[in-house]
Amino acid sequence: MVAGVPVLTWPMIAEQALNERMIVDELGAGLRLRKVGADGVVKREEIKDGVRELMVGDKGKRVRKKMEELGRMAMEAVEDGGSSHKSLSELIEELQRCRTKGRDHDQGLEMEKVAIDANSMVEYHDGIKTYS
């Protein structure tokens, strides 16, 4: 998105169908390839028609304009002072505070839990890492 380039979507697995709906239906920043063969493959004619629509068609014109706008917004968000830059900076600061707190804490009674993923946790106790 940061590049401001519209996309042709062809979801195949996992969350790609959800991403397609967001890009095409919600953001208006892409076009959906529709004619998928029985083997799950998009034929060359469908790709050619999709690229042509993106390049010179009316829908493509709207999609290109929308993606250029979203690209500018994304660039602004990651620049110094932008919303994503601020959020990431705040996260880094918070993690540094937690690290310092864990390092400076000498009572040994308080444990901090840090989620690695949905299935496991890491516990820090007196600087020793254990998995639960």
Long-range contacts (C-beta under 8 A, 24 or more apart in sequence): 1-29, 1-67, 1-70, 1-71, 1-74, 2-71, 2-74, 2-75, 2-78, 3-71, 4-67, 4-68, 4-70, 4-71, 4-72, 5-67, 5-71, 6-30, 6-31, 6-54, 6-60, 6-63, 6-64, 6-66, 6-67, 7-31, 7-67, 8-32, 8-33, 8-47, 8-50, 8-51, 8-54, 9-33, 10-36, 10-42, 12-40, 27-66, 27-70, 28-62, 28-63, 28-66, 29-63, 29-66, 29-67, 29-70, 30-63, 30-67, 31-59, 31-60, 31-63, 102-127, 103-127
